[in-house]
Amino acid sequence: MPFVAPLRVIPLGGLGEIGMNCLALEQGGEVLIVDCGVTFDDRGLGVDVIHADFSALEPYRVAGVFVTHGHEDHIGAIPYLLKRFDAPVFGPRYALGLVRERAAEHEILGHVALHEVTPRTRIRVGPFDVEPIRVTHSIADSTALAIRTDSGLVVHTGDFKFDEAPPDGETFDVERFEELSREGVRLLFSDSTNIDAKGPTGSEEGVGHALDEIVAGAKQAVVVGVFASNVHRLRLLGDIARRHGRKLVPLGRSVSTHSRVARSTSRSTGEHAGEPYLEWPSDLVWPADRARELPRNAVLGVATGTQGEEGAALSRLARGEHPAFDLAVGDVVVMSSRVIPGNEPEVMRVMSNLLRRGVELRSWWSDRAVHVSGHAHRDEQRRMIEMVRPRSFVPVHGTLHHMLRHAALARELGVPDVCVLENGDVGELGEGPLRKTGRVASGRVHVFARRALPPSVLGERAALAAHGTAHVVVPVDAAGRPAGEVSLVTRGVLDETADAHLLAAARNEALAALEELVARGGGAIVRSDTELGEAVRQAVRRALSRALGFKPVTTATVLRVRG
């Protein structure tokens, strides 16, 4: 029998965390990358996005990137990957439309080959045969992948839920999954996000009914906070605005971006194939910069910022700082979302500011019907495993807690081979069970202004944020003796007016340290600028540490003064 190279599974992102999804499948020296997304940094260090470390891919030929859908945690890192690897990108039409939107920001996207692939169409990518399958999720044009490899049929669910009545008419292709099951699925990767959630996920159709009732009963302006990528909900809001004689007012850049892409992208499957994902006629949409011209009862605002992002539209509205629109007492604000774990303090701050403005606030906490998740709950995850009947199972898209719980469910359902991998682990699938065989380099790359930030720079930013900075300037003569007044400036350390005495004490210590160093050689040794600067720097740092209880990031400059 000819030798068949095993399939190697190399997760670089998304396994052990929620976000930054990036999974590499390697066979015979060629790699297929499933999704290539970003995550975000909440430490306030000026980081724009974070993507996976791609260095583990260097030994291989990247045959292609296949995306399942257009969320940022699945497509956002594509430009950074393509700077290192020349590879074609495949994916559903709507996802690639969002990728093209980034071409102005990333020149590389203007040169890459983007291949639109419709569900139930098979395409060869290196040694892999890949077929997208329609699933439902909280963004239009979502797919799972059936990947035929030398080790057998692999199914990757992507992000999914079972929505029996999606607003765009592109229904979950249960029939195709059942056909694949009969063919024999060697390995299933499946979304673990909502493993702890019980009961049905709910349908977008139900959200539409809830929002319709709220708008129908409102006497003044209504603003609905959403994830802008949820085109299903944007579609429902358009229908609601028409029904109640209101104008849609987009409040936030990403609302405009997603609505523009959705209006120009046609559906590829379902009863409405060929029609755009979003049909907002021009007379329905009102420019945000003219929102104050409308009667309040004619406004249906669509706002970004449901996770408490400080610069987003909802936060600015709550603070009364939005340039285009002002909330008033009696307006209705609906937060049509759930709070991503970890964002609770920021969201609560926004909600408090909204309530202080006298609005009627509706949220998932008070009205469960105003939002449904795009990720399968536990019972739907069970349904997926029972429908596909894989021989092997790997949970994806979750923290270690989520993945271990999902793995336990798979074992409970009788899957004979269950393996939990985290970022950097290597799994190998041959004739026997899937087994963990080692690790590769993995990690996070922090990006600012489209450039990677070295770990040293991030460390410096963290230190500056935590302790502030002090800079001391000392003038010296040719022999290194003090030749003028020592200058000390701080940022983020203390109030220089109220604590002027502390600065004076630190300057005196700097001067004393300088004089001591010069005197140590009897004045005969000429000290270098480096020696003088380090002595002064350490003296200032010690003085401020004694006074304040912490050590600021301290730097020093030595100025040689001619006599």
C-alpha positions, 0 to 999 in steps of 0.5 A: 500500500502507498504511504499516506501522510497523516493529517496534522492539526495545528491550531494557532488561534481560537483554541483555548480562547474565544476569538483570533480563530486560525486553524492550520491543517497540514498534509504532505508539506502543504497547509490549508488555513481555516479562518484567520482572525483577530482579537483585541487588547483591553489594556489601553496600550494603544494596540489596534488588533492582535493576531496569531503568530504565523511563524509555525507555518514557515516550513510549509507551503500555504496552499490557501486560506478558507474562511467560514464567514465574515466576522473579524475574529475569522477574517481580520488577520488575513492582510497580516498573513498575506504579508508573509505568505503568498496564498489565495483566499477562498470564502463566501461572497459576503465575507470576501466583500468585507475583506475587499473593504479593507483594501484601502487600509492594506495594499496587499489586499489589492493584489491577492486572489479572492475566490468566492465559493458557494455552498455545495461547490467543491474546490481543490486547494492543494491536496485538500478538497473543500466544500462549504455547507450553509449554516446559520449564524449571526452574520450573513452567508455563514458556512461550515466546511467539508474537507476531504483529506488523505486521512478521511473526511473532516467537517469544521462547523464554523460558528453556527446555530440552528435557526429554523427561520433566518431572515435572509432565507438561507437555511441551515443545510441539514440534508447535506450534513446528513449526507456527509454523515452517511459518507463517513466523517473521520473528524469533526471540529465544532463550535464550543462557545455556548456549551454552558447555555441551556435551552433553545438559542432562539431565532432572529425572527423572534428578535424582530417581533420584540423590536417591532413591539418596542418601536410601535409603542415608542412616542419619541426617538428609538436607538437600537444598539447592535453588532453591526455585522448582524445583517439579519438584524439590520434587515429586520430594523429596515422592515420595522422602520418602514412599517412604522414610518420612521427613518433609519439613521446609521450611527457608527462607522461599522453600521455604514460599512456592513450596510454598504457591503450587504446592499451590494452583495447578493445571496447565493442560496435559498429562495431569495438567491440573487437578491441583496442581503440588505434592501434599504432603499435610499428614501429609508436611510437618513444621513446621520449628520442631518438627524436633528432635522427629523421629528423625534418620532421619525428616528430609528437610530442604529448604533454601534458600541453594545460592549461599552467601547468608549469611542463608539456611537452608543457611548458617545450618545450616553455621554451627550457627546455625539456630533450628530444626535442628542438623546432626550428624556423619553427616548427609547434605547434598546441594547440588542445584544449580550455582554461578552464576558469581561466587558460588564464594567464598561457596559454598565457604565454606558447603561448608567449614563443612558439612564442619567439622560432619562431614556427608557432603557431596554436590554437583554437583562430586562427583555430576553427577547431583544437578542439571541446568540449566534452560537449553538447552545448545548442541545444544538451542539448535541444535535450536531454531534448526533447528526454528523456521527464523527469517529474523532472530535476536537472542540474549537472556538472556546476557552479550555473550560468550554472545550473540556465541557464540549469534549465531555459531551462528545464522549457522553454521546459515544464518540470513540476518539476525543482530543482537546487541543490548545493553541500551539498543540499539534494533533496527528490523524493517521490510521489510528486515533487522533493523538497529540504529538507535540507543540509548535511556536505559537503566541500573539502578535500585537499590531499598532498602525499596521506594524507589529509591536515587539514584546519589548515595546509592549512591556515599555508601554505597560510600565509607562501606563502603570507607573508613569515616567520621569525624565531628568536633565543634568548640565555638566562641564567637560570634567563631568561636574555640575554646571547648572540647574538640574531639570526634572519633568514627570508624566503620570507620576504626580501633581507637579504643583502640589508635590513640588517639594518631592521633585525638589528633593529628587533633583537634590539627590540627582545633584548629590549623586553626580557630585559623589561620582565625580569626587570618587576619582578625586576629580582626575577621572573624566566620567562618560555621559553613560556613567553620569546619566545612570547615576542621576537616573538611579538617584531620581528613581530611588528618591521618587520610590521612597516618596511615592512607593513605586518606581516610575520609568526614569530616563536621563540626559546629560548636557555637556556645557562649554565653560 
